Amino acid sequence: MIAKINPDLCIGCELCTQTCPEVFFMEGDKAKVKTNPVPKNAEETCRQAKEDCPVEAIIIEE
């Protein structure tokens, strides 16, 4: 699984970093992906972060 963030959509709410800190971190006012592929033990929380993102900025490629 590969995670990406569309920086044009990200509003920096930090929800993804709170839901899945193993994969997401903040750089300035935008979220970034810190590791790809997503570790197996973080796949479920990564999917949850995608679902919870209020602006649908997270993209997951299986």
Secondary structure, DSSP 8 states (H G I E B T S, - for coil): -EEEE-TTT-----HHHHH-TTTEEEETTEEEE--SS--GGGHHHHHHHHHH-TT--EEEE-
